[in-house]
Amino acid sequence: MVEAGHPVDEPWVASAQSVLKSDNSLSDVRPAIERIFSDELANIRAFSERLAPGELPVC
């Protein structure tokens, strides 16, 4: 969730839903999840610049 005027790459809240294998725990996958969030947020401006003019399809 981002407040108007606040950078979109610095959300107040971000969430992920994970389905774990029986032999995994959240602590096993947390670093990977955090890396994915970090990478995606780092590229959000480029994504937005492609999305706004319709370069990327929506649905």
PQR file with spaces between the fields and no chain letter, atoms N, CA, C, O and H, PARSE charges and radii, in Angstrom:
ATOM       1  N    MET     1       0.849   -1.169    0.000 -0.4000 1.5000
ATOM       2  CA   MET     1       0.000    0.000    0.000 -0.0000 2.0000
ATOM       3  C    MET     1       0.894    1.231    0.000  0.5500 1.7000
ATOM       4  O    MET     1       1.848    1.318    0.773 -0.5500 1.4000
ATOM       5  N    VAL     2       0.582    2.169   -0.861 -0.4000 1.5000
ATOM       6  CA   VAL     2       1.373    3.380   -0.995 -0.0000 2.0000
ATOM       7  C    VAL     2       0.459    4.587   -0.841  0.5500 1.7000
ATOM       8  O    VAL     2      -0.653    4.608   -1.368 -0.5500 1.4000
ATOM       9  H    VAL     2      -0.193    2.098   -1.489  0.4000 1.0000
ATOM      10  N    GLU     3       0.935    5.583   -0.119 -0.4000 1.5000
ATOM      11  CA   GLU     3       0.198    6.823    0.068 -0.0000 2.0000
ATOM      12  C    GLU     3       0.485    7.749   -1.116  0.5500 1.7000
ATOM      13  O    GLU     3       1.599    7.762   -1.638 -0.5500 1.4000
ATOM      14  H    GLU     3       1.838    5.566    0.309  0.4000 1.0000
ATOM      15  N    ALA     4      -0.509    8.516   -1.537 -0.4000 1.5000
ATOM      16  CA   ALA     4      -0.312    9.477   -2.619 -0.0000 2.0000
ATOM      17  C    ALA     4       0.859   10.391   -2.270  0.5500 1.7000
ATOM      18  O    ALA     4       0.956   10.897   -1.153 -0.5500 1.4000
ATOM      19  H    ALA     4      -1.415    8.505   -1.113  0.4000 1.0000
ATOM      20  N    GLY     5       1.736   10.591   -3.234 -0.4000 1.5000
ATOM      21  CA   GLY     5       2.903   11.431   -3.017 -0.0000 2.0000
ATOM      22  C    GLY     5       4.100   10.681   -2.456  0.5500 1.7000
ATOM      23  O    GLY     5       5.203   11.224   -2.395 -0.5500 1.4000
ATOM      24  H    GLY     5       1.656   10.179   -4.142  0.4000 1.0000
ATOM      25  N    HIS     6       3.888    9.440   -2.049 -0.4000 1.5000
ATOM      26  CA   HIS     6       4.966    8.608   -1.501 -0.0000 2.0000
ATOM      27  C    HIS     6       5.527    7.760   -2.638  0.5500 1.7000
ATOM      28  O    HIS     6       4.760    7.283   -3.475 -0.5500 1.4000
ATOM      29  H    HIS     6       2.992    8.999   -2.099  0.4000 1.0000
ATOM      30  N    PRO     7       6.849    7.559   -2.692 -0.5600 1.5000
ATOM      31  CA   PRO     7       7.418    6.758   -3.785  0.2800 2.0000
ATOM      32  C    PRO     7       6.791    5.366   -3.868  0.5500 1.7000
ATOM      33  O    PRO     7       6.641    4.675   -2.860 -0.5500 1.4000
ATOM      34  N    VAL     8       6.430    4.973   -5.085 -0.4000 1.5000
ATOM      35  CA   VAL     8       5.762    3.694   -5.284 -0.0000 2.0000
ATOM      36  C    VAL     8       6.695    2.524   -4.976  0.5500 1.7000
ATOM      37  O    VAL     8       6.226    1.425   -4.680 -0.5500 1.4000
ATOM      38  H    VAL     8       6.551    5.535   -5.904  0.4000 1.0000
ATOM      39  N    ASP     9       8.001    2.744   -5.041 -0.4000 1.5000
ATOM      40  CA   ASP     9       8.950    1.681   -4.747 -0.0000 2.0000
ATOM      41  C    ASP     9       9.284    1.579   -3.262  0.5500 1.7000
ATOM      42  O    ASP     9      10.179    0.831   -2.869 -0.5500 1.4000
ATOM      43  H    ASP     9       8.382    3.637   -5.282  0.4000 1.0000
ATOM      44  N    GLU    10       8.557    2.334   -2.441 -0.4000 1.5000
ATOM      45  CA   GLU    10       8.719    2.269   -0.991 -0.0000 2.0000
ATOM      46  C    GLU    10       7.356    2.088   -0.315  0.5500 1.7000
ATOM      47  O    GLU    10       6.906    2.969    0.418 -0.5500 1.4000
ATOM      48  H    GLU    10       7.829    2.941   -2.760  0.4000 1.0000
ATOM      49  N    PRO    11       6.705    0.958   -0.557 -0.5600 1.5000
ATOM      50  CA   PRO    11       5.360    0.760    0.006  0.2800 2.0000
ATOM      51  C    PRO    11       5.398    0.606    1.520  0.5500 1.7000
ATOM      52  O    PRO    11       6.396    0.162    2.088 -0.5500 1.4000
ATOM      53  N    TRP    12       4.306    0.975    2.156 -0.4000 1.5000
ATOM      54  CA   TRP    12       4.183    0.778    3.602 -0.0000 2.0000
ATOM      55  C    TRP    12       3.989   -0.693    3.917  0.5500 1.7000
ATOM      56  O    TRP    12       4.476   -1.197    4.930 -0.5500 1.4000
ATOM      57  H    TRP    12       3.496    1.335    1.694  0.4000 1.0000
ATOM      58  N    VAL    13       3.268   -1.378    3.033 -0.4000 1.5000
ATOM      59  CA   VAL    13       2.935   -2.786    3.249 -0.0000 2.0000
ATOM      60  C    VAL    13       3.118   -3.538    1.937  0.5500 1.7000
ATOM      61  O    VAL    13       2.736   -3.056    0.871 -0.5500 1.4000
ATOM      62  H    VAL    13       2.872   -0.969    2.211  0.4000 1.0000
ATOM      63  N    ALA    14       3.698   -4.707    2.030 -0.4000 1.5000
ATOM      64  CA   ALA    14       3.779   -5.628    0.902 -0.0000 2.0000
ATOM      65  C    ALA    14       3.558   -7.016    1.479  0.5500 1.7000
ATOM      66  O    ALA    14       4.038   -7.317    2.572 -0.5500 1.4000
ATOM      67  H    ALA    14       4.009   -5.099    2.897  0.4000 1.0000
ATOM      68  N    SER    15       2.836   -7.862    0.757 -0.4000 1.5000
ATOM      69  CA   SER    15       2.561   -9.192    1.292 -0.0000 2.0000
ATOM      70  C    SER    15       2.739  -10.251    0.227  0.5500 1.7000
ATOM      71  O    SER    15       2.630   -9.986   -0.970 -0.5500 1.4000
ATOM      72  H    SER    15       2.446   -7.618   -0.131  0.4000 1.0000
ATOM      73  N    ALA    16       3.012  -11.443    0.684 -0.4000 1.5000
ATOM      74  CA   ALA    16       3.160  -12.591   -0.197 -0.0000 2.0000
ATOM      75  C    ALA    16       2.438  -13.767    0.444  0.5500 1.7000
ATOM      76  O    ALA    16       2.384  -13.901    1.667 -0.5500 1.4000
ATOM      77  H    ALA    16       3.100  -11.659    1.657  0.4000 1.0000
ATOM      78  N    GLN    17       1.898  -14.595   -0.396 -0.4000 1.5000
ATOM      79  CA   GLN    17       1.271  -15.826    0.076 -0.0000 2.0000
ATOM      80  C    GLN    17       2.093  -16.976   -0.484  0.5500 1.7000
ATOM      81  O    GLN    17       2.323  -17.050   -1.691 -0.5500 1.4000
ATOM      82  H    GLN    17       1.941  -14.486   -1.389  0.4000 1.0000
ATOM      83  N    SER    18       2.531  -17.861    0.381 -0.4000 1.5000
ATOM      84  CA   SER    18       3.370  -18.982   -0.040 -0.0000 2.0000
ATOM      85  C    SER    18       2.751  -20.297    0.397  0.5500 1.7000
ATOM      86  O    SER    18       2.219  -20.414    1.501 -0.5500 1.4000
ATOM      87  H    SER    18       2.344  -17.801    1.361  0.4000 1.0000
ATOM      88  N    VAL    19       2.826  -21.272   -0.472 -0.4000 1.5000
ATOM      89  CA   VAL    19       2.407  -22.628   -0.149 -0.0000 2.0000
ATOM      90  C    VAL    19       3.694  -23.435   -0.023  0.5500 1.7000
ATOM      91  O    VAL    19       4.427  -23.618   -0.996 -0.5500 1.4000
ATOM      92  H    VAL    19       3.258  -21.178   -1.369  0.4000 1.0000
ATOM      93  N    LEU    20       3.952  -23.906    1.173 -0.4000 1.5000
ATOM      94  CA   LEU    20       5.213  -24.583    1.452 -0.0000 2.0000
ATOM      95  C    LEU    20       5.094  -26.092    1.307  0.5500 1.7000
ATOM      96  O    LEU    20       4.056  -26.688    1.592 -0.5500 1.4000
ATOM      97  H    LEU    20       3.357  -23.758    1.963  0.4000 1.0000
ATOM      98  N    LYS    21       6.178  -26.682    0.860 -0.4000 1.5000
ATOM      99  CA   LYS    21       6.249  -28.133    0.870 -0.0000 2.0000
ATOM     100  C    LYS    21       6.318  -28.579    2.319  0.5500 1.7000
ATOM     101  O    LYS    21       6.706  -27.803    3.192 -0.5500 1.4000
ATOM     102  H    LYS    21       7.022  -26.198    0.628  0.4000 1.0000
ATOM     103  N    SER    22       5.950  -29.801    2.577 -0.4000 1.5000
ATOM     104  CA   SER    22       5.895  -30.281    3.960 -0.0000 2.0000
ATOM     105  C    SER    22       7.253  -30.239    4.656  0.5500 1.7000
ATOM     106  O    SER    22       7.315  -30.158    5.883 -0.5500 1.4000
ATOM     107  H    SER    22       5.634  -30.431    1.869  0.4000 1.0000
ATOM     108  N    ASP    23       8.340  -30.294    3.886 -0.4000 1.5000
ATOM     109  CA   ASP    23       9.660  -30.293    4.509 -0.0000 2.0000
ATOM     110  C    ASP    23      10.302  -28.908    4.555  0.5500 1.7000
ATOM     111  O    ASP    23      11.482  -28.792    4.887 -0.5500 1.4000
ATOM     112  H    ASP    23       8.289  -30.360    2.890  0.4000 1.0000
ATOM     113  N    ASN    24       9.539  -27.840    4.225 -0.4000 1.5000
ATOM     114  CA   ASN    24      10.041  -26.464    4.274 -0.0000 2.0000
ATOM     115  C    ASN    24       9.343  -25.688    5.375  0.5500 1.7000
ATOM     116  O    ASN    24       8.223  -26.006    5.776 -0.5500 1.4000
ATOM     117  H    ASN    24       8.581  -27.934    3.955  0.4000 1.0000
ATOM     118  N    SER    25      10.029  -24.670    5.850 -0.4000 1.5000
ATOM     119  CA   SER    25       9.422  -23.740    6.792 -0.0000 2.0000
ATOM     120  C    SER    25       9.546  -22.335    6.213  0.5500 1.7000
ATOM     121  O    SER    25      10.291  -22.115    5.258 -0.5500 1.4000
ATOM     122  H    SER    25      10.939  -24.411    5.524  0.4000 1.0000
ATOM     123  N    LEU    26       8.825  -21.400    6.784 -0.4000 1.5000
ATOM     124  CA   LEU    26       8.891  -20.026    6.297 -0.0000 2.0000
ATOM     125  C    LEU    26      10.313  -19.499    6.365  0.5500 1.7000
ATOM     126  O    LEU    26      10.736  -18.754    5.481 -0.5500 1.4000
ATOM     127  H    LEU    26       8.220  -21.579    7.560  0.4000 1.0000
ATOM     128  N    SER    27      11.052  -19.868    7.391 -0.4000 1.5000
ATOM     129  CA   SER    27      12.434  -19.394    7.499 -0.0000 2.0000
ATOM     130  C    SER    27      13.303  -19.929    6.357  0.5500 1.7000
ATOM     131  O    SER    27      14.319  -19.322    6.021 -0.5500 1.4000
ATOM     132  H    SER    27      10.708  -20.473    8.109  0.4000 1.0000
ATOM     133  N    ASP    28      12.917  -21.049    5.762 -0.4000 1.5000
ATOM     134  CA   ASP    28      13.653  -21.593    4.615 -0.0000 2.0000
ATOM     135  C    ASP    28      13.467  -20.735    3.363  0.5500 1.7000
ATOM     136  O    ASP    28      14.402  -20.567    2.579 -0.5500 1.4000
ATOM     137  H    ASP    28      12.091  -21.543    6.035  0.4000 1.0000
ATOM     138  N    VAL    29      12.278  -20.199    3.176 -0.4000 1.5000
ATOM     139  CA   VAL    29      11.967  -19.470    1.945 -0.0000 2.0000
ATOM     140  C    VAL    29      11.953  -17.953    2.096  0.5500 1.7000
ATOM     141  O    VAL    29      11.918  -17.234    1.098 -0.5500 1.4000
ATOM     142  H    VAL    29      11.519  -20.335    3.813  0.4000 1.0000
ATOM     143  N    ARG    30      11.978  -17.466    3.314 -0.4000 1.5000
ATOM     144  CA   ARG    30      11.914  -16.012    3.544 -0.0000 2.0000
ATOM     145  C    ARG    30      12.975  -15.233    2.766  0.5500 1.7000
ATOM     146  O    ARG    30      12.637  -14.220    2.154 -0.5500 1.4000
ATOM     147  H    ARG    30      12.006  -18.050    4.126  0.4000 1.0000
ATOM     148  N    PRO    31      14.248  -15.657    2.760 -0.5600 1.5000
ATOM     149  CA   PRO    31      15.238  -14.881    1.998  0.2800 2.0000
ATOM     150  C    PRO    31      14.903  -14.770    0.510  0.5500 1.7000
ATOM     151  O    PRO    31      15.099  -13.712   -0.088 -0.5500 1.4000
ATOM     152  N    ALA    32      14.408  -15.835   -0.083 -0.4000 1.5000
ATOM     153  CA   ALA    32      14.037  -15.803   -1.499 -0.0000 2.0000
ATOM     154  C    ALA    32      12.858  -14.862   -1.721  0.5500 1.7000
ATOM     155  O    ALA    32      12.844  -14.103   -2.689 -0.5500 1.4000
ATOM     156  H    ALA    32      14.249  -16.694    0.403  0.4000 1.0000
ATOM     157  N    ILE    33      11.878  -14.908   -0.837 -0.4000 1.5000
ATOM     158  CA   ILE    33      10.706  -14.023   -0.954 -0.0000 2.0000
ATOM     159  C    ILE    33      11.144  -12.567   -0.835  0.5500 1.7000
ATOM     160  O    ILE    33      10.702  -11.719   -1.611 -0.5500 1.4000
ATOM     161  H    ILE    33      11.890  -15.525   -0.050  0.4000 1.0000
ATOM     162  N    GLU    34      11.995  -12.279    0.116 -0.4000 1.5000
ATOM     163  CA   GLU    34      12.468  -10.903    0.300 -0.0000 2.0000
ATOM     164  C    GLU    34      13.270  -10.425   -0.910  0.5500 1.7000
ATOM     165  O    GLU    34      13.172   -9.258   -1.287 -0.5500 1.4000
ATOM     166  H    GLU    34      12.354  -12.967    0.746  0.4000 1.0000
ATOM     167  N    ARG    35      14.058  -11.306   -1.521 -0.4000 1.5000
ATOM     168  CA   ARG    35      14.806  -10.956   -2.732 -0.0000 2.0000
ATOM     169  C    ARG    35      13.861  -10.636   -3.882  0.5500 1.7000
ATOM     170  O    ARG    35      14.078   -9.676   -4.621 -0.5500 1.4000
ATOM     171  H    ARG    35      14.137  -12.255   -1.214  0.4000 1.0000
ATOM     172  N    ILE    36      12.821  -11.432   -4.030 -0.4000 1.5000
ATOM     173  CA   ILE    36      11.841  -11.192   -5.102 -0.0000 2.0000
ATOM     174  C    ILE    36      11.181   -9.830   -4.918  0.5500 1.7000
ATOM     175  O    ILE    36      11.068   -9.060   -5.872 -0.5500 1.4000
ATOM     176  H    ILE    36      12.644  -12.212   -3.429  0.4000 1.0000
ATOM     177  N    PHE    37      10.747   -9.534   -3.700 -0.4000 1.5000
ATOM     178  CA   PHE    37      10.135   -8.226   -3.428 -0.0000 2.0000
ATOM     179  C    PHE    37      11.111   -7.104   -3.741  0.5500 1.7000
ATOM     180  O    PHE    37      10.749   -6.123   -4.390 -0.5500 1.4000
ATOM     181  H    PHE    37      10.839  -10.160   -2.926  0.4000 1.0000
ATOM     182  N    SER    38      12.324   -7.243   -3.290 -0.4000 1.5000
ATOM     183  CA   SER    38      13.338   -6.213   -3.506 -0.0000 2.0000
ATOM     184  C    SER    38      13.592   -5.990   -4.992  0.5500 1.7000
ATOM     185  O    SER    38      13.642   -4.849   -5.451 -0.5500 1.4000
ATOM     186  H    SER    38      12.618   -8.039   -2.763  0.4000 1.0000
ATOM     187  N    ASP    39      13.751   -7.071   -5.742 -0.4000 1.5000
ATOM     188  CA   ASP    39      14.000   -6.969   -7.182 -0.0000 2.0000
ATOM     189  C    ASP    39      12.821   -6.334   -7.911  0.5500 1.7000
ATOM     190  O    ASP    39      13.008   -5.461   -8.758 -0.5500 1.4000
ATOM     191  H    ASP    39      13.710   -7.998   -5.370  0.4000 1.0000
ATOM     192  N    GLU    40      11.615   -6.769   -7.585 -0.4000 1.5000
ATOM     193  CA   GLU    40      10.431   -6.242   -8.269 -0.0000 2.0000
ATOM     194  C    GLU    40      10.215   -4.764   -7.945  0.5500 1.7000
ATOM     195  O    GLU    40       9.863   -3.980   -8.827 -0.5500 1.4000
ATOM     196  H    GLU    40      11.462   -7.478   -6.897  0.4000 1.0000
ATOM     197  N    LEU    41      10.422   -4.383   -6.690 -0.4000 1.5000
ATOM     198  CA   LEU    41      10.251   -2.974   -6.326 -0.0000 2.0000
ATOM     199  C    LEU    41      11.335   -2.113   -6.959  0.5500 1.7000
ATOM     200  O    LEU    41      11.084   -0.959   -7.305 -0.5500 1.4000
ATOM     201  H    LEU    41      10.707   -5.020   -5.974  0.4000 1.0000
ATOM     202  N    ALA    42      12.527   -2.656   -7.113 -0.4000 1.5000
ATOM     203  CA   ALA    42      13.614   -1.913   -7.759 -0.0000 2.0000
ATOM     204  C    ALA    42      13.289   -1.622   -9.221  0.5500 1.7000
ATOM     205  O    ALA    42      13.779   -0.643   -9.785 -0.5500 1.4000
ATOM     206  H    ALA    42      12.731   -3.594   -6.832  0.4000 1.0000
ATOM     207  N    ASN    43      12.464   -2.470   -9.836 -0.4000 1.5000
ATOM     208  CA   ASN    43      12.119   -2.311  -11.251 -0.0000 2.0000
ATOM     209  C    ASN    43      10.721   -1.756  -11.487  0.5500 1.7000
ATOM     210  O    ASN    43      10.244   -1.750  -12.621 -0.5500 1.4000
ATOM     211  H    ASN    43      12.066   -3.265   -9.378  0.4000 1.0000
ATOM     212  N    ILE    44      10.061   -1.292  -10.436 -0.4000 1.5000
ATOM     213  CA   ILE    44       8.660   -0.871  -10.566 -0.0000 2.0000
ATOM     214  C    ILE    44       8.505    0.358  -11.464  0.5500 1.7000
ATOM     215  O    ILE    44       7.496    0.487  -12.157 -0.5500 1.4000
ATOM     216  H    ILE    44      10.448   -1.296   -9.514  0.4000 1.0000
ATOM     217  N    ARG    45       9.459    1.236  -11.462 -0.4000 1.5000
ATOM     218  CA   ARG    45       9.339    2.437  -12.310 -0.0000 2.0000
ATOM     219  C    ARG    45       9.382    2.064  -13.793  0.5500 1.7000
ATOM     220  O    ARG    45       8.597    2.579  -14.588 -0.5500 1.4000
ATOM     221  H    ARG    45      10.279    1.132  -10.898  0.4000 1.0000
ATOM     222  N    ALA    46      10.293    1.175  -14.159 -0.4000 1.5000
ATOM     223  CA   ALA    46      10.368    0.732  -15.554 -0.0000 2.0000
ATOM     224  C    ALA    46       9.076    0.023  -15.949  0.5500 1.7000
ATOM     225  O    ALA    46       8.573    0.218  -17.055 -0.5500 1.4000
ATOM     226  H    ALA    46      10.931    0.756  -13.513  0.4000 1.0000
ATOM     227  N    PHE    47       8.545   -0.788  -15.060 -0.4000 1.5000
ATOM     228  CA   PHE    47       7.276   -1.471  -15.311 -0.0000 2.0000
ATOM     229  C    PHE    47       6.163   -0.450  -15.525  0.5500 1.7000
ATOM     230  O    PHE    47       5.388   -0.568  -16.474 -0.5500 1.4000
ATOM     231  H    PHE    47       8.954   -0.946  -14.161  0.4000 1.0000
ATOM     232  N    SER    48       6.078    0.543  -14.659 -0.4000 1.5000
ATOM     233  CA   SER    48       5.038    1.573  -14.753 -0.0000 2.0000
ATOM     234  C    SER    48       5.144    2.354  -16.054  0.5500 1.7000
ATOM     235  O    SER    48       4.134    2.688  -16.673 -0.5500 1.4000
ATOM     236  H    SER    48       6.708    0.640  -13.888  0.4000 1.0000
ATOM     237  N    GLU    49       6.383    2.643  -16.465 -0.4000 1.5000
ATOM     238  CA   GLU    49       6.583    3.400  -17.699 -0.0000 2.0000
ATOM     239  C    GLU    49       6.145    2.601  -18.929  0.5500 1.7000
ATOM     240  O    GLU    49       5.748    3.189  -19.935 -0.5500 1.4000
ATOM     241  H    GLU    49       7.203    2.371  -15.962  0.4000 1.0000
ATOM     242  N    ARG    50       6.210    1.286  -18.858 -0.4000 1.5000
ATOM     243  CA   ARG    50       5.735    0.441  -19.960 -0.0000 2.0000
ATOM     244  C    ARG    50       4.228    0.225  -19.872  0.5500 1.7000
ATOM     245  O    ARG    50       3.552    0.122  -20.896 -0.5500 1.4000
ATOM     246  H    ARG    50       6.532    0.808  -18.041  0.4000 1.0000
ATOM     247  N    LEU    51       3.709    0.157  -18.667 -0.4000 1.5000
ATOM     248  CA   LEU    51       2.288   -0.102  -18.465 -0.0000 2.0000
ATOM     249  C    LEU    51       1.431    1.104  -18.866  0.5500 1.7000
ATOM     250  O    LEU    51       0.405    0.944  -19.528 -0.5500 1.4000
ATOM     251  H    LEU    51       4.257    0.241  -17.836  0.4000 1.0000
ATOM     252  N    ALA    52       1.846    2.297  -18.470 -0.4000 1.5000
ATOM     253  CA   ALA    52       1.047    3.505  -18.684 -0.0000 2.0000
ATOM     254  C    ALA    52       0.674    3.742  -20.141  0.5500 1.7000
ATOM     255  O    ALA    52      -0.486    4.051  -20.415 -0.5500 1.4000
ATOM     256  H    ALA    52       2.679    2.427  -17.932  0.4000 1.0000
ATOM     257  N    PRO    53       1.596    3.615  -21.086 -0.5600 1.5000
ATOM     258  CA   PRO    53       1.198    3.869  -22.484  0.2800 2.0000
ATOM     259  C    PRO    53       0.550    2.667  -23.175  0.5500 1.7000
ATOM     260  O    PRO    53       0.260    2.722  -24.370 -0.5500 1.4000
ATOM     261  N    GLY    54       0.325    1.594  -22.437 -0.4000 1.5000
ATOM     262  CA   GLY    54      -0.344    0.434  -23.009 -0.0000 2.0000
ATOM     263  C    GLY    54       0.593   -0.570  -23.658  0.5500 1.7000
ATOM     264  O    GLY    54       0.147   -1.461  -24.382 -0.5500 1.4000
ATOM     265  H    GLY    54       0.560    1.549  -21.466  0.4000 1.0000
ATOM     266  N    GLU    55       1.880   -0.433  -23.405 -0.4000 1.5000
ATOM     267  CA   GLU    55       2.851   -1.364  -23.979 -0.0000 2.0000
ATOM     268  C    GLU    55       2.664   -2.781  -23.442  0.5500 1.7000
ATOM     269  O    GLU    55       2.945   -3.755  -24.140 -0.5500 1.4000
ATOM     270  H    GLU    55       2.242    0.291  -22.816  0.4000 1.0000
ATOM     271  N    LEU    56       2.191   -2.894  -22.201 -0.4000 1.5000
ATOM     272  CA   LEU    56       1.930   -4.191  -21.594 -0.0000 2.0000
ATOM     273  C    LEU    56       0.429   -4.430  -21.527  0.5500 1.7000
ATOM     274  O    LEU    56      -0.319   -3.536  -21.133 -0.5500 1.4000
ATOM     275  H    LEU    56       1.963   -2.103  -21.633  0.4000 1.0000
ATOM     276  N    PRO    57      -0.014   -5.601  -21.899 -0.5600 1.5000
ATOM     277  CA   PRO    57      -1.455   -5.879  -21.843  0.2800 2.0000
ATOM     278  C    PRO    57      -1.939   -6.034  -20.392  0.5500 1.7000
ATOM     279  O    PRO    57      -1.215   -6.512  -19.519 -0.5500 1.4000
ATOM     280  N    VAL    58      -3.155   -5.621  -20.181 -0.4000 1.5000
ATOM     281  CA   VAL    58      -3.796   -5.800  -18.876 -0.0000 2.0000
ATOM     282  C    VAL    58      -4.991   -6.717  -19.119  0.5500 1.7000
ATOM     283  O    VAL    58      -5.957   -6.319  -19.771 -0.5500 1.4000
ATOM     284  H    VAL    58      -3.743   -5.233  -20.891  0.4000 1.0000
ATOM     285  N    CYS    59      -4.933   -7.911  -18.611 -0.4000 1.5000
ATOM     286  CA   CYS    59      -5.947   -8.954  -18.791 -0.0000 2.0000
ATOM     287  C    CYS    59      -6.033   -9.438  -20.192  0.5500 1.7000
ATOM     288  O    CYS    59      -6.842  -10.315  -20.493 -0.5500 1.4000
ATOM     289  H    CYS    59      -4.149   -8.234  -18.081  0.4000 1.0000
